[in-house]
Amino acid sequence: ALVLYSSVRYNAIHLDRISVMLVRNLALADILYCLCTVCPLTITYFTQHYVLGEVYCFIMAHLAFIPGTLNNLTVLAITSHRLRVITVPFGQVSLNMAYCMVVAIWVISTGATVVSLAFKSKAVFVPSAGRCL
C-alpha cells in the first residue's frame, strides 16, 4: 500500500511510465492478496475456528486465485518490458499498449475464476489448512 500511495501522491518511483504502471499494478495485486488471504487467515487463527460463513468461504476460495495470478503475470510483464528496454533501447512501447497489457493481465486473472464458477465447484473450509479450498 505504501508503494502505491507514494508513487501516486509523490511520484516517488523514478522509472519510465510503463514500469511505474506495472509496479503499481503489482502493488495493487499485493493489497488484494492481503485482503483475500492474510486477513481471513488471521481471523481464523485468533478465533480458533472459521467464523466468516459459507458464502464468504465460497467467494474467497474463488477470488484467492486472482491475486496470485496477477502477481505472476505482472512480474512476467515487468521482466519482459525490462528485457525489451535492454535489447531494443530505442524501440518505444506506447502507453496505450501498456494499458492494454495491464487490462489483459486482469482479464486473464479473473477469467480462471469465472471458469471455476461456471463449473459450480464447491468450496469447503479445511481446518488443517486454516482456509477455504
N, CA, C and O of each residue as an XYZ file, in Angstrom:
532
protein
N       0.825     -1.186      0.000
C       0.000      0.000      0.000
C       0.872      1.253      0.000
O       0.537      2.261     -0.622
N       1.999      1.170      0.711
C       2.908      2.311      0.779
C       3.517      2.622     -0.588
O       3.683      3.788     -0.944
N       3.846      1.585     -1.346
C       4.397      1.789     -2.691
C       3.371      2.455     -3.580
O       3.689      3.388     -4.318
N       2.154      1.983     -3.512
C       1.089      2.556     -4.333
C       0.823      4.008     -3.956
O       0.704      4.865     -4.831
N       0.729      4.287     -2.669
C       0.465      5.649     -2.203
C       1.597      6.607     -2.579
O       1.347      7.699     -3.091
N       2.833      6.198     -2.324
C       3.951      7.114     -2.590
C       4.170      7.331     -4.083
O       4.589      8.411     -4.500
N       3.888      6.309     -4.888
C       4.083      6.501     -6.325
C       3.002      7.383     -6.935
O       3.260      8.106     -7.897
N       1.801      7.328     -6.386
C       0.719      8.162     -6.911
C       0.805      9.581     -6.349
O       0.703     10.554     -7.097
N       0.989      9.697     -5.061
C       0.948     11.011     -4.403
C       2.199     11.849     -4.637
O       2.113     13.038     -4.945
N       3.370     11.214     -4.487
C       4.621     11.976     -4.522
C       5.496     11.685     -5.728
O       6.591     12.235     -5.842
N       5.031     10.829     -6.631
C       5.820     10.453     -7.800
C       7.210      9.977     -7.359
O       8.229     10.422     -7.887
N       7.229      9.069     -6.384
C       8.461      8.661     -5.725
C       9.262      7.626     -6.508
O      10.446      7.439     -6.227
N       8.661      6.956     -7.470
C       9.379      5.948     -8.247
C       9.877      6.607     -9.529
O       9.085      7.110    -10.326
N      11.179      6.600     -9.718
C      11.779      7.271    -10.876
C      12.168      6.246    -11.933
O      13.342      5.911    -12.091
N      11.173      5.757    -12.648
C      11.345      4.842    -13.764
C      10.539      5.388    -14.935
O       9.882      6.423    -14.821
N      10.597      4.684    -16.060
C       9.751      5.111    -17.166
C       8.291      4.838    -16.813
O       8.002      4.062    -15.901
N       7.386      5.469    -17.527
C       5.967      5.426    -17.164
C       5.380      4.021    -17.201
O       4.514      3.683    -16.394
N       5.851      3.209    -18.135
C       5.320      1.852    -18.245
C       5.748      1.014    -17.045
O       4.941      0.264    -16.495
N       7.000      1.133    -16.638
C       7.479      0.381    -15.470
C       6.746      0.811    -14.205
O       6.402     -0.025    -13.370
N       6.509      2.103    -14.063
C       5.770      2.600    -12.899
C       4.352      2.049    -12.889
O       3.839      1.666    -11.837
N       3.717      2.008    -14.058
C       2.362      1.479    -14.138
C       2.350     -0.007    -13.755
O       1.433     -0.451    -13.063
N       3.342     -0.773    -14.189
C       3.399     -2.185    -13.849
C       3.708     -2.402    -12.366
O       3.175     -3.328    -11.754
N       4.561     -1.562    -11.788
C       4.861     -1.663    -10.353
C       3.611     -1.329     -9.538
O       3.351     -1.971     -8.520
N       2.842     -0.340     -9.968
C       1.588     -0.019     -9.283
C       0.599     -1.174     -9.377
O      -0.110     -1.468     -8.414
N       0.550     -1.825    -10.527
C      -0.321     -2.987    -10.687
C       0.116     -4.117     -9.756
O      -0.724     -4.808     -9.178
N       1.413     -4.303     -9.612
C       1.936     -5.320     -8.696
C       1.588     -4.978     -7.243
O       1.234     -5.864     -6.466
N       1.687     -3.703     -6.877
C       1.335     -3.286     -5.522
C      -0.157     -3.499     -5.258
O      -0.539     -3.910     -4.163
N      -0.991     -3.224     -6.245
C      -2.433     -3.458     -6.103
C      -2.734     -4.944     -5.949
O      -3.605     -5.321     -5.166
N      -2.022     -5.786     -6.686
C      -2.205     -7.231     -6.552
C      -1.788     -7.706     -5.163
O      -2.419     -8.602     -4.602
N      -0.733     -7.115     -4.603
C      -0.306     -7.484     -3.250
C      -1.335     -7.066     -2.199
O      -1.559     -7.788     -1.228
N      -1.956     -5.913     -2.388
C      -3.010     -5.475     -1.469
C      -4.197     -6.433     -1.543
O      -4.767     -6.803     -0.517
N      -4.564     -6.832     -2.758
C      -5.657     -7.799     -2.919
C      -5.317     -9.138     -2.274
O      -6.185     -9.790     -1.695
N      -4.054     -9.547     -2.375
C      -3.641    -10.798     -1.740
C      -3.813    -10.716     -0.227
O      -4.292    -11.660      0.402
N      -3.423     -9.589      0.351
C      -3.574     -9.423      1.803
C      -5.046     -9.458      2.208
O      -5.397    -10.059      3.224
N      -5.902     -8.821      1.423
C      -7.329     -8.809      1.749
C      -7.978    -10.174      1.568
O      -8.839    -10.562      2.357
N      -7.572    -10.901      0.536
C      -8.208    -12.183      0.230
C      -7.653    -13.350      1.034
O      -8.358    -14.334      1.255
N      -6.405    -13.259      1.472
C      -5.781    -14.418      2.096
C      -5.345    -14.158      3.525
O      -5.696    -14.919      4.426
N      -4.596    -13.115      3.742
C      -3.987    -12.895      5.052
C      -5.032    -12.507      6.101
O      -5.005    -13.032      7.214
N      -5.934    -11.612      5.772
C      -6.942    -11.177      6.752
C      -7.846    -12.316      7.216
O      -8.003    -12.494      8.424
N      -8.455    -13.104      6.307
C      -9.275    -14.218      6.788
C      -8.476    -15.266      7.561
O      -8.983    -15.849      8.519
N      -7.241    -15.508      7.155
C      -6.401    -16.471      7.864
C      -6.101    -15.994      9.280
O      -6.105    -16.792     10.218
N      -5.842    -14.697      9.441
C      -5.570    -14.137     10.763
C      -6.793    -14.230     11.665
O      -6.679    -14.585     12.838
N      -7.957    -13.913     11.121
C      -9.200    -14.012     11.898
C      -9.434    -15.449     12.333
O      -9.789    -15.700     13.485
N      -9.238    -16.393     11.421
C      -9.429    -17.807     11.743
C      -8.427    -18.271     12.789
O      -8.771    -19.057     13.672
N      -7.199    -17.797     12.699
C      -6.171    -18.194     13.658
C      -6.521    -17.715     15.069
O      -6.393    -18.477     16.027
N      -6.958    -16.472     15.206
C      -7.242    -15.932     16.533
C      -8.523    -16.492     17.145
O      -8.611    -16.625     18.366
N      -9.509    -16.820     16.326
C     -10.757    -17.360     16.868
C     -10.729    -18.876     17.024
O     -11.619    -19.444     17.657
N      -9.733    -19.535     16.465
C      -9.557    -20.991     16.532
C     -10.646    -21.779     15.793
O     -10.687    -23.004     15.900
N     -11.513    -21.114     15.057
C     -12.458    -21.784     14.170
C     -12.898    -20.776     13.114
O     -12.640    -19.580     13.243
N     -13.562    -21.264     12.074
C     -13.940    -20.397     10.961
C     -15.241    -19.689     11.281
O     -16.269    -20.339     11.475
N     -15.214    -18.364     11.338
C     -16.390    -17.588     11.733
C     -16.963    -16.744     10.591
O     -17.937    -16.018     10.791
N     -16.379    -16.831      9.416
C     -16.767    -15.917      8.340
C     -17.946    -16.401      7.499
O     -18.482    -15.625      6.707
N     -18.365    -17.651      7.644
C     -19.561    -18.134      6.968
C     -19.286    -18.835      5.651
O     -18.206    -18.715      5.072
N     -20.296    -19.574      5.189
C     -20.161    -20.369      3.969
C     -20.084    -19.515      2.711
O     -19.332    -19.829      1.788
N     -20.853    -18.447      2.672
C     -20.862    -17.589      1.483
C     -19.497    -16.932      1.300
O     -18.956    -16.907      0.195
N     -18.947    -16.403      2.383
C     -17.624    -15.783      2.305
C     -16.571    -16.830      1.942
O     -15.639    -16.535      1.195
N     -16.711    -18.036      2.460
C     -15.788    -19.120      2.145
C     -15.834    -19.422      0.646
O     -14.792    -19.586      0.011
N     -17.028    -19.494      0.089
C     -17.182    -19.777     -1.341
C     -16.573    -18.663     -2.187
O     -15.856    -18.929     -3.152
N     -16.862    -17.422     -1.824
C     -16.354    -16.285     -2.603
C     -14.838    -16.199     -2.512
O     -14.165    -16.032     -3.530
N     -14.294    -16.309     -1.309
C     -12.850    -16.164     -1.136
C     -12.052    -17.329     -1.719
O     -10.912    -17.150     -2.146
N     -12.645    -18.514     -1.737
C     -11.946    -19.653     -2.339
C     -11.727    -19.414     -3.829
O     -10.708    -19.823     -4.385
N     -12.672    -18.759     -4.464
C     -12.535    -18.478     -5.889
C     -11.730    -17.203     -6.148
O     -10.951    -17.143     -7.100
N     -11.913    -16.195     -5.312
C     -11.193    -14.934     -5.530
C      -9.733    -14.982     -5.095
O      -8.940    -14.141     -5.517
N      -9.367    -15.943     -4.266
C      -7.983    -16.026     -3.802
C      -7.024    -16.378     -4.936
O      -5.819    -16.155     -4.816
N      -7.533    -16.912     -6.009
C      -6.709    -17.263     -7.158
C      -6.266    -16.024     -7.938
O      -5.197    -16.026     -8.549
N      -7.070    -14.981     -7.920
C      -6.813    -13.792     -8.743
C      -5.520    -13.068     -8.356
O      -4.716    -12.795     -9.248
N      -5.269    -12.740     -7.082
C      -4.033    -12.002     -6.768
C      -2.755    -12.764     -7.102
O      -1.770    -12.160     -7.525
N      -2.758    -14.079     -6.918
C      -1.573    -14.863     -7.256
C      -1.284    -14.824     -8.745
O      -0.134    -14.668     -9.158
N      -2.321    -14.963     -9.545
C      -2.151    -14.894    -10.991
C      -1.750    -13.485    -11.425
O      -0.919    -13.314    -12.318
N      -2.348    -12.473    -10.782
C      -1.965    -11.091    -11.076
C      -0.481    -10.860    -10.778
O       0.230    -10.251    -11.578
N      -0.022    -11.346     -9.631
C       1.394    -11.189     -9.278
C       2.297    -11.838    -10.318
O       3.244    -11.218    -10.802
N       1.999    -13.085    -10.658
C       2.843    -13.801    -11.607
C       2.872    -13.128    -12.975
O       3.943    -12.939    -13.552
N       1.716    -12.772    -13.487
C       1.663    -12.163    -14.816
C       2.268    -10.762    -14.835
O       2.872    -10.365    -15.832
N       2.113    -10.006    -13.740
C       2.693     -8.669    -13.689
C       4.216     -8.737    -13.602
O       4.907     -7.950    -14.249
N       4.740     -9.664    -12.812
C       6.197     -9.835    -12.758
C       6.724    -10.261    -14.130
O       7.787     -9.809    -14.556
N       5.987    -11.124    -14.816
C       6.360    -11.519    -16.169
C       6.355    -10.316    -17.116
O       7.251    -10.175    -17.947
N       5.347     -9.453    -16.990
C       5.272     -8.258    -17.839
C       6.415     -7.286    -17.530
O       6.996     -6.701    -18.444
N       6.732     -7.115    -16.254
C       7.848     -6.234    -15.884
C       9.151     -6.775    -16.454
O       9.952     -6.025    -17.012
N       9.360     -8.071    -16.312
C      10.586     -8.688    -16.809
C      10.694     -8.567    -18.319
O      11.759     -8.230    -18.835
N       9.610     -8.836    -19.035
C       9.683     -8.728    -20.490
C       9.831     -7.285    -20.950
O      10.480     -7.022    -21.962
N       9.238     -6.349    -20.218
C       9.418     -4.937    -20.572
C      10.873     -4.506    -20.357
O      11.452     -3.827    -21.205
N      11.457     -4.898    -19.232
C      12.854     -4.533    -18.969
C      13.790     -5.200    -19.976
O      14.773     -4.594    -20.403
N      13.490     -6.445    -20.359
C      14.299     -7.119    -21.374
C      14.207     -6.396    -22.706
O      15.207     -6.249    -23.409
N      13.004     -5.943    -23.054
C      12.833     -5.203    -24.315
C      13.574     -3.877    -24.272
O      14.150     -3.456    -25.276
N      13.566     -3.207    -23.109
C      14.284     -1.930    -22.988
C      15.791     -2.147    -23.159
O      16.479     -1.308    -23.741
N      16.298     -3.271    -22.654
C      17.733     -3.540    -22.756
C      18.118     -3.964    -24.169
O      19.128     -3.499    -24.699
N      17.326     -4.842    -24.785
C      17.696     -5.358    -26.100
C      17.400     -4.385    -27.232
O      18.132     -4.356    -28.221
N      16.345     -3.590    -27.110
C      15.998     -2.602    -28.137
C      15.890     -1.247    -27.438
O      14.786     -0.801    -27.127
N      17.025     -0.588    -27.186
C      16.982      0.629    -26.363
C      16.174      1.786    -26.948
O      15.638      2.604    -26.201
N      16.085      1.861    -28.258
C      15.357      2.985    -28.843
C      13.978      2.590    -29.357
O      13.278      3.407    -29.954
N      13.591      1.351    -29.129
C      12.246      0.911    -29.505
C      11.278      1.280    -28.388
O      11.377      0.752    -27.280
N      10.370      2.157    -28.666
C       9.462      2.677    -27.650
C       8.156      1.891    -27.659
O       7.562      1.685    -28.718
N       7.712      1.455    -26.498
C       6.396      0.842    -26.344
C       5.426      1.961    -25.975
O       5.697      2.757    -25.076
N       4.303      2.016    -26.672
C       3.351      3.090    -26.397
C       2.650      2.859    -25.065
O       2.530      1.728    -24.593
N       2.200      3.935    -24.484
C       1.484      3.867    -23.215
C       0.143      3.151    -23.382
O      -0.309      2.455    -22.473
N      -0.490      3.323    -24.540
C      -1.753      2.625    -24.806
C      -1.546      1.111    -24.853
O      -2.395      0.350    -24.388
N      -0.420      0.678    -25.412
C      -0.110     -0.749    -25.445
C       0.106     -1.282    -24.031
O      -0.296     -2.404    -23.723
N       0.731     -0.493    -23.182
C       0.946     -0.892    -21.790
C      -0.389     -0.987    -21.047
O      -0.594     -1.907    -20.254
N      -1.295     -0.040    -21.301
C      -2.626     -0.123    -20.695
C      -3.345     -1.397    -21.151
O      -3.988     -2.073    -20.347
N      -3.235     -1.716    -22.422
C      -3.848     -2.943    -22.942
C      -3.243     -4.174    -22.280
O      -3.948     -5.147    -22.010
N      -1.936     -4.136    -22.017
C      -1.269     -5.260    -21.366
C      -1.794     -5.439    -19.935
O      -2.030     -6.566    -19.500
N      -1.976     -4.346    -19.211
C      -2.496     -4.425    -17.843
C      -3.940     -4.926    -17.846
O      -4.315     -5.736    -16.999
N      -4.736     -4.459    -18.774
C      -6.123     -4.936    -18.878
C      -6.137     -6.422    -19.219
O      -6.950     -7.172    -18.679
N      -5.252     -6.855    -20.105
C      -5.169     -8.277    -20.460
C      -4.768     -9.124    -19.251
O      -5.279    -10.228    -19.064
N      -3.862     -8.609    -18.442
C      -3.455     -9.325    -17.225
C      -4.653     -9.503    -16.300
O      -4.859    -10.589    -15.758
N      -5.444     -8.448    -16.115
C      -6.623     -8.550    -15.247
C      -7.676     -9.490    -15.838
O      -8.306    -10.249    -15.102
N      -7.870     -9.448    -17.152
C      -8.868    -10.321    -17.787
C      -8.456    -11.782    -17.666
O      -9.295    -12.636    -17.379
N      -7.178    -12.081    -17.881
C      -6.702    -13.462    -17.760
C      -6.825    -13.936    -16.317
O      -7.227    -15.072    -16.064
N      -6.480    -13.070    -15.378
C      -6.533    -13.459    -13.963
C      -7.956    -13.724    -13.494
O      -8.204    -14.683    -12.763
N      -8.875    -12.891    -13.902
C     -10.268    -13.098    -13.485
C     -10.955    -14.167    -14.326
O     -11.950    -14.745    -13.891
N     -10.446    -14.434    -15.509
C     -11.045    -15.443    -16.379
C     -11.030    -16.831    -15.773
O     -11.995    -17.583    -15.913
N      -9.948    -17.178    -15.103
C      -9.859    -18.502    -14.478
C     -10.887    -18.652    -13.368
O     -11.434    -19.738    -13.175
N     -11.153    -17.595    -12.647
C     -12.165    -17.643    -11.595
C     -13.556    -17.807    -12.193
O     -14.384    -18.541    -11.652
N     -13.812    -17.139    -13.289
C     -15.111    -17.265    -13.947
C     -15.317    -18.700    -14.433
O     -16.419    -19.241    -14.346
N     -14.241    -19.313    -14.947
C     -14.340    -20.701    -15.411
C     -14.662    -21.637    -14.244
O     -15.506    -22.524    -14.377
N     -13.992    -21.444    -13.094
C     -14.272    -22.318    -11.952
C     -15.682    -22.090    -11.411
O     -16.314    -23.029    -10.927
N     -16.178    -20.868    -11.484
C     -17.559    -20.610    -11.060
C     -18.567    -21.213    -12.036
O     -19.648    -21.641    -11.632
N     -18.210    -21.246    -13.330
C     -19.114    -21.800    -14.330
C     -19.333    -23.292    -14.123
O     -20.408    -23.808    -14.428
N     -18.326    -23.989    -13.606
C     -18.464    -25.415    -13.353
C     -19.034    -25.710    -11.966
O     -19.076    -26.864    -11.539
N     -19.468    -24.674    -11.272
C     -20.116    -24.800     -9.963
C     -19.284    -25.625     -8.984
O     -19.803    -26.507     -8.300
N     -17.998    -25.327     -8.929
C     -17.150    -26.038     -7.984
C     -17.502    -25.609     -6.567
O     -17.943    -24.483     -6.339
N     -17.306    -26.507     -5.629
C     -17.658    -26.241     -4.239
C     -16.422    -25.821     -3.468
O     -15.307    -26.231     -3.788
N     -16.628    -25.010     -2.462
C     -15.550    -24.590     -1.580
C     -15.911    -24.989     -0.158
O     -17.018    -24.725      0.313
N     -14.976    -25.619      0.512
C     -15.196    -26.020      1.896
C     -14.026    -25.545      2.736
O     -12.913    -25.369      2.240
N     -14.293    -25.343      4.006
C     -13.243    -24.932      4.927
C     -12.470    -26.171      5.364
O     -13.055    -27.143      5.844
N     -11.149    -26.128      5.192
C     -10.287    -27.230      5.599
C      -9.547    -26.780      6.866
O      -8.679    -25.911      6.787
N      -9.872    -27.353      8.027
C      -9.265    -26.887      9.279
C      -7.753    -27.061      9.337
O      -7.063    -26.235      9.935
N      -7.222    -28.127      8.723
C      -5.768    -28.326      8.766
C      -5.028    -27.258      7.992
O      -3.913    -26.890      8.360
N      -5.628    -26.750      6.922
C      -5.008    -25.673      6.152
C      -5.365    -24.305      6.724
O      -4.652    -23.326      6.499
N      -6.463    -24.241      7.460
C      -6.907    -22.982      8.029
C      -7.529    -22.043      7.027
O      -7.592    -20.837      7.266
N      -7.997    -22.577      5.893
C      -8.592    -21.730      4.869
C      -9.583    -22.516      4.022
O      -9.676    -23.740      4.113
N     -10.307    -21.792      3.209
C     -11.279    -22.405      2.307
C     -10.588    -22.842      1.027
O      -9.836    -22.080      0.420
N     -10.847    -24.051      0.635
C     -10.261    -24.590     -0.601
C     -11.348    -25.160     -1.484
O     -11.061    -25.662     -2.571
